[in-house]
């Protein structure tokens, strides 16, 4: 399988924290940019964060900057999203993806997508 698999979603109160994991296959992880997107009902898929392979540079959407942290474990072909100070507006299905080329903050840059994990933040 070439599609990554997300885990770690759940229900959390506003102000709380949650860590998402994304397990990828080695051949779609090494050399690839890994990204997190989210999609709420009735809304377009939204960029959250991304991390590059070559230099581990990270990029964040303004809406999550300072609250979320993306990281990767190359030995495990796994990327993480540590989410803190969660808000109800963060409620969405969070999707992990691997890709190459194109702007890292756009879905079109990614070719392999997971099914997503639900994150619900209660007020």
N, C-alpha and C positions, 0 to 999 in steps of 0.2 A: 504494500500500500504506500502511496505517495502523499496522502492527505494527512496533515497533522491532527492530533487529538487533544482537545482542551479538557481541563478539569479544574476543580476548585471553586466553581460558582456556587451561589447560595443566597440566603437571605441574611442581611445585616442591617443594623440600625444606623441611622444617620450619624456621622462622626466616627464610625467604626472602620475596621480594616479587613482586607481580604487579599489573598494571594492566589492568582491564577497560574496554572502551569500549561504548557503546550509541548507535547511530545511529538517530534518530527522524525521522519526517516532520515538516516544519515545522508543519503544522496540528495535530499531536498533541504538539507540544513547547511552542510559544509559549502562555503562559497556564496550563500544566499543571505539576503536581507530578511530578517524576521520582523513581522509587524503584528500589531493588535488593532483591530477595528471593533466597532460596536454598532448595533442597529436596534433602535427602539421601534415599537409598532408605529407604522405610518410614516416613518422617517427614512431618509437615505442612510446608507452605510457611512459611518463617520470614522475618520482616522483617529487613533488614540495615541499610539507610540510605535516606534520602530528602532531596530538596532542593526547596524551593519556588521558584516563578517570581518572585513579586512582590518578595521581599526576599532571596532566596538563603539563607534560613534552612535549616540542616541538622539532621538528626535521625539518631541512631544507636541500634542495639540495644546493650544493655549488654555483650553478648558480644564486640562488635567495637570498642567505644568506645576511642579512643586508639591503635588499630591500623589502622583503615580511614579513608579520607577520600573523601567524595563531592564532586564538582564538576561544573559544566556550562559548556559553550561555546555560548552562544546563537546566535552566527553560524553554527555548524556543526550546530545542533540535536543536539548530542551531550552525553551525560553520561558521566562517568568514575567508576570506583571504584578508588582506589589502595589496595592491600592490602599491609600489612607485618606482620612478625612472625607469619607464617602458621603455623597449627597443624593437625595432622591433623583436628581437629574442624571445621575450616573446609571440608573436602572436601564438595562439593555441586555441583549444577547451579545456576548463578547466572542469574537472570532479571531483565531490565529491564522496567519498566512505566511508563506515563504515565497520569495520572488526575486527578481533581478531586473534591472533596467527601469527607466521611468522614475518619476518623482515618488519618493517613498511614502508620501502622505496621500497617495491616491490608490484606490483599489486596483486600477489597471496595471500597476506595477507588480502585482502578485499573481502567481499562477496556481498555487496549491493552497486550498482553503480547508479549514476544519469545519465541523458542523456547528460549533459554538457551544457556549455554556452560559446559562442564565445567571445574571447578577441582579438582585432586587434589593434596593435600599429603601427602608421604611423610615418615615418621618416620626 
